[in-house]
């Protein structure tokens, strides 16, 4: 996970206060200063990265990163499926290589090839990212694209009278997808959004607003827990999720 922020210090304070994240800065060649967020203390496991947004025409946003053992081969698969690389692969200090891409509907995502798998940011633990979700208008095209690129299997399930898609790898859910319908503003682009694990959805959403966030979807119940969608003080969209006990076991089977 990585956020592109127009104000690094504002974002650093916001997520530090909201999730208790610590952070440190790496000086990288050709990539500028890069912030690494960590859990528990400055030497704790990494949970996300941050870079300064240098293009004023682009909105602040979170990028969802997908692991690959071969960045070059996966970039080739993205292009073969009709997607677009949006930047040349970049080496981030001693951590790994990354590339930003867009799918055939314009939803941006990133690829991550760590130099050392042990340095891959932690996931599916409290105060970290536990889920990612694609909102798009053509779900069949998304099925084709992500199936071709990553080998994901799309599994539909009923969700309060609508269809929700789980993407699975070897029977294990790794991401979700919702169809953008008339409830979405016309022209709103397809996008990925991260969900961060919290113990108290309502409390975390309220605290986020106190810290300068705006509520997009108020705290609401769903099958797997309670969630809320917000935008942070710079305008980047994210969600908080207090998972049910069953969902928590899906995210982290040892818990």
C-alpha positions as CSV (number, residue, x, y, z in Angstrom):
1,X,0.0,0.0,0.0
2,X,1.2,3.5,-0.8
3,X,-0.3,6.9,-0.6
4,X,0.5,9.8,-2.9
5,X,0.0,12.9,-0.8
6,X,0.3,16.6,-1.7
7,X,1.2,17.3,2.0
8,X,3.4,14.5,3.5
9,X,3.4,16.0,7.0
10,X,-0.4,16.3,7.1
11,X,-0.8,12.7,6.0
12,X,2.0,11.5,8.4
13,X,0.2,13.1,11.3
14,X,-3.3,11.9,10.3
15,X,-2.5,8.2,9.9
16,X,-0.2,8.3,12.9
17,X,-3.0,9.7,15.1
18,X,-5.7,7.5,13.6
19,X,-3.9,4.1,13.4
20,X,-1.0,4.6,15.8
21,X,1.5,4.3,12.9
22,X,5.1,5.3,13.3
23,X,7.1,6.4,10.2
24,X,10.6,7.0,9.0
25,X,12.0,8.6,5.7
26,X,14.3,7.0,3.2
27,X,16.3,9.0,0.7
28,X,16.1,7.3,-2.7
29,X,18.0,7.9,-5.9
30,X,15.7,9.4,-8.6
31,X,12.6,8.8,-6.4
32,X,12.9,11.5,-3.8
33,X,12.2,11.0,-0.1
34,X,10.0,8.0,0.6
35,X,8.1,7.5,3.9
36,X,7.6,4.1,5.4
37,X,4.8,3.6,7.9
38,X,5.3,1.0,10.6
39,X,3.3,-0.7,13.3
40,X,4.0,-0.5,17.1
41,X,7.3,1.4,16.9
42,X,9.8,2.8,14.5
43,X,11.4,-0.6,14.0
44,X,8.1,-2.4,13.7
45,X,6.8,-4.2,10.6
46,X,6.1,-2.0,7.6
47,X,2.4,-1.4,6.7
48,X,2.4,1.2,4.0
49,X,4.5,3.7,2.1
50,X,4.1,7.3,1.1
51,X,5.5,9.6,-1.5
52,X,4.8,13.3,-2.3
53,X,2.3,13.9,-5.1
54,X,4.2,16.1,-7.5
55,X,1.6,16.5,-10.3
56,X,-1.1,19.0,-9.2
57,X,-3.4,17.6,-11.9
58,X,-3.6,14.2,-10.2
59,X,-5.8,13.6,-7.1
60,X,-4.3,12.4,-3.8
61,X,-4.9,8.6,-3.6
62,X,-4.0,5.3,-2.1
63,X,-2.4,2.8,-4.5
64,X,-3.1,-0.9,-3.9
65,X,0.0,-3.0,-4.5
66,X,-0.1,-6.6,-5.7
67,X,2.8,-8.9,-5.1
68,X,4.7,-10.4,-8.0
69,X,7.8,-12.6,-8.1
70,X,8.7,-11.3,-11.6
71,X,7.8,-7.6,-12.2
72,X,8.9,-7.7,-15.8
73,X,6.8,-10.7,-16.7
74,X,3.7,-9.3,-14.9
75,X,4.1,-6.0,-16.7
76,X,4.1,-8.0,-20.0
77,X,0.9,-9.7,-18.8
78,X,-0.7,-6.3,-18.0
79,X,0.0,-5.1,-21.5
80,X,-1.1,-8.3,-23.2
81,X,-4.4,-8.1,-21.4
82,X,-4.9,-4.5,-22.6
83,X,-3.7,-2.6,-19.5
84,X,-1.1,0.2,-19.4
85,X,2.1,0.7,-17.5
86,X,1.9,4.3,-16.2
87,X,5.6,4.5,-15.1
88,X,8.9,2.8,-15.6
89,X,9.7,0.2,-12.9
90,X,11.3,2.0,-10.0
91,X,13.7,0.7,-7.4
92,X,12.9,1.9,-3.9
93,X,16.1,1.9,-1.8
94,X,16.8,-1.6,-0.5
95,X,13.2,-2.6,-0.3
96,X,12.2,-3.7,-3.9
97,X,10.9,-2.7,-7.3
98,X,7.5,-1.2,-8.1
99,X,5.5,-0.2,-11.1
100,X,2.2,1.7,-11.5
101,X,-0.4,0.4,-14.0
102,X,-4.0,0.9,-15.1
103,X,-6.5,-1.7,-16.1
104,X,-8.7,-1.5,-19.2
105,X,-11.2,0.7,-17.3
106,X,-8.7,3.1,-16.0
107,X,-8.4,1.8,-12.4
108,X,-4.9,2.2,-11.2
109,X,-3.0,-0.4,-9.2
110,X,0.7,-1.1,-8.5
111,X,3.0,-4.1,-8.7
112,X,5.5,-4.9,-6.1
113,X,8.6,-7.2,-6.3
114,X,10.4,-7.1,-3.0
115,X,14.1,-7.7,-2.9
116,X,13.5,-9.7,0.3
117,X,10.0,-11.2,0.9
118,X,10.6,-10.6,4.7
119,X,10.5,-6.8,3.8
120,X,7.0,-7.0,2.3
121,X,4.7,-4.7,4.3
122,X,2.6,-6.5,6.9
123,X,-1.1,-7.1,6.1
124,X,-4.2,-8.6,7.7
125,X,-3.4,-7.6,11.2
126,X,-5.1,-4.8,13.3
127,X,-4.3,-1.3,12.2
128,X,-3.1,-2.5,8.8
129,X,-4.7,-3.1,5.4
130,X,-7.0,-6.2,5.5
131,X,-8.9,-6.0,2.2
132,X,-8.8,-4.2,-1.2
133,X,-11.8,-3.7,-3.4
134,X,-12.3,-2.7,-7.0
135,X,-15.3,-0.5,-8.0
136,X,-16.0,-0.6,-11.7
137,X,-18.8,-0.5,-14.3
138,X,-17.9,-3.5,-16.4
139,X,-17.4,-6.4,-14.1
140,X,-17.1,-8.9,-16.9
141,X,-14.2,-7.0,-18.4
142,X,-12.6,-6.8,-14.9
143,X,-13.0,-10.6,-14.5
144,X,-11.2,-11.1,-17.8
145,X,-8.4,-8.7,-17.1
146,X,-7.4,-9.7,-13.6
147,X,-7.9,-13.3,-14.4
148,X,-5.5,-13.0,-17.3
149,X,-2.9,-11.0,-15.4
150,X,-2.9,-12.6,-12.0
151,X,-4.8,-15.9,-12.5
152,X,-7.5,-14.8,-10.0
153,X,-10.8,-16.7,-10.0
154,X,-14.0,-14.6,-9.6
155,X,-16.6,-16.0,-7.2
156,X,-19.9,-14.3,-7.0
157,X,-22.0,-14.2,-3.8
158,X,-25.2,-12.6,-2.7
159,X,-24.7,-9.5,-0.7
160,X,-27.9,-7.9,0.7
161,X,-29.7,-8.6,-2.6
162,X,-26.8,-7.5,-4.8
163,X,-23.9,-9.4,-6.3
164,X,-20.5,-9.1,-4.7
165,X,-17.4,-10.7,-6.3
166,X,-14.6,-12.3,-4.3
167,X,-11.4,-12.9,-6.2
168,X,-9.7,-16.0,-5.0
169,X,-6.3,-17.7,-5.3
170,X,-6.2,-21.4,-4.5
171,X,-9.6,-21.0,-2.8
172,X,-8.5,-18.1,-0.6
173,X,-10.1,-14.6,-1.1
174,X,-7.5,-11.9,-1.9
175,X,-9.7,-9.0,-3.1
176,X,-13.3,-8.0,-3.9
177,X,-15.3,-6.2,-6.6
178,X,-18.5,-4.2,-6.7
179,X,-20.4,-2.9,-9.7
180,X,-20.7,0.8,-10.1
181,X,-24.4,1.5,-10.7
182,X,-26.8,4.5,-10.8
183,X,-25.9,5.3,-7.2
184,X,-22.5,6.4,-8.3
185,X,-22.0,9.9,-9.7
186,X,-21.9,9.9,-13.6
187,X,-18.4,9.7,-14.9
188,X,-16.9,8.6,-11.5
189,X,-13.8,6.5,-12.5
190,X,-13.2,2.9,-11.7
191,X,-10.8,2.6,-8.7
192,X,-9.3,0.4,-6.0
193,X,-9.8,1.2,-2.4
194,X,-8.0,-0.1,0.7
195,X,-9.8,-1.3,3.9
196,X,-7.9,-0.9,7.2
197,X,-8.6,-3.2,10.1
198,X,-9.9,-1.4,13.3
199,X,-11.5,-2.7,16.5
200,X,-14.2,-0.1,16.6
201,X,-15.6,1.2,13.3
202,X,-17.8,3.9,14.7
203,X,-15.0,5.2,17.0
204,X,-12.4,5.1,14.3
205,X,-14.6,6.9,11.8
206,X,-15.5,9.6,14.4
207,X,-11.8,10.0,15.2
208,X,-10.9,10.4,11.5
209,X,-13.5,13.2,11.2
210,X,-12.0,14.9,14.3
211,X,-8.6,14.7,12.6
212,X,-10.0,16.4,9.4
213,X,-11.4,13.5,7.3
214,X,-14.8,13.5,5.5
215,X,-17.3,10.7,5.7
216,X,-18.4,9.2,2.3
217,X,-20.2,6.2,3.7
218,X,-21.2,6.4,7.4
219,X,-20.6,3.4,9.6
220,X,-22.7,0.5,8.2
221,X,-23.2,-3.1,8.9
222,X,-22.3,-5.7,6.4
223,X,-22.0,-9.5,6.3
224,X,-18.4,-9.5,7.4
225,X,-18.5,-6.7,10.0
226,X,-19.0,-3.0,10.1
227,X,-17.3,-0.5,7.8
228,X,-17.1,3.2,6.8
229,X,-15.6,5.0,3.8
230,X,-13.8,8.3,4.2
231,X,-11.5,10.7,2.6
232,X,-8.5,11.9,4.5
233,X,-7.6,15.6,5.0
234,X,-5.8,15.7,1.6
235,X,-8.6,14.0,-0.2
236,X,-7.4,10.4,-0.5
237,X,-10.2,7.8,-0.2
238,X,-9.9,4.8,2.2
239,X,-12.2,2.6,4.4
240,X,-12.1,1.3,7.9
241,X,-13.4,-2.1,8.8
242,X,-14.2,-3.8,12.1
243,X,-14.4,-7.4,10.9
244,X,-16.6,-10.1,12.4
245,X,-14.8,-12.9,14.2
246,X,-15.3,-15.1,11.2
247,X,-14.0,-12.5,8.8
248,X,-11.0,-11.9,11.0
249,X,-10.1,-15.6,10.8
250,X,-10.3,-15.3,7.0
251,X,-7.9,-12.3,7.0
252,X,-5.6,-14.0,9.4
253,X,-6.3,-17.7,10.1
254,X,-4.0,-17.9,13.1
255,X,-6.0,-15.3,15.0
